[in-house]
Amino acid sequence: MNLLRFGHDSYGNRIIDGASWDLLPVAFWAGIAVIVVHLVVRALRRGKGGG
């Protein structure tokens, strides 16, 4: 699995074309994890009266 796709510009230099679509589920679940952790920390602080 290649994480990045590479190509060549008009001068023959190697450039990054983009990220692999294989990373999409990783990014999705990482985002879900950040949201869940944020909600848990917020709930714990609210329970302590921290607002």
JODA-V176191 format. One line per field, one symbol per residue. ss: DSSP state (A for helix, B for strand, O for the rest). phi: phi as a letter, one per 40 degrees, with the letter a starting at -180 (. if undefined). A space follows every 10 residues. Layout:
# JODA-V176191
ss: ???
phi: ???
This chain:
# JODA-V176191
ss: OOOBBBBBOO OOOBBBBBBO AAAAAAAAAA AAAAAAAAAA AAAAAAAOOO O
phi: .ccbbbabcc cgccbccicc cccdcccccc cccccccccc ccccccccgc g
